[in-house]
Amino acid sequence: MDEDKSHKQTIPANVRVLIALVASPTLMVIGMLIYTILFIGWKNVSISMIIFSTLGLICYYIVFTGKLPRIPKQK
């Protein structure tokens, strides 16, 4: 049973490239978030900017690592 856990499936490369292409506009939103925090102030950051930046970071985590993010279960 432990052998099944050690053999994890990865996402195919063509799917990862497609995710990267679809998620590429979120790089601009992440840049806008960083610019807003550094130069304008954190009070002007909108909720949509935070949501899209988080989704973009999750997408690029999938693209670079090839696996889905998992939340560890508590025992």
Steps between C-alpha positions, in 0.01 A plus 500: 500500500791736563628433149180645353553828684860531385398467133315826430364593162621815331309718260604451134721766344244604237242573771757698699583712194130566445458607863801734465355661188158550655644630827750740339275809536506449876870593494393855419256497792775375732721784375221750562459361853871541575505849349193604699643371827844660449412838350135582564430327831345182626167674567436527124533125434169357383355161585491401133874571472567268794273224362648509147855514636435197719350306209797594283747381762315169532499457121872563473566264791324231296697595187842489669453199728266290285276403790190643661532684830374293790392602846638256755238311698508523875532173684 
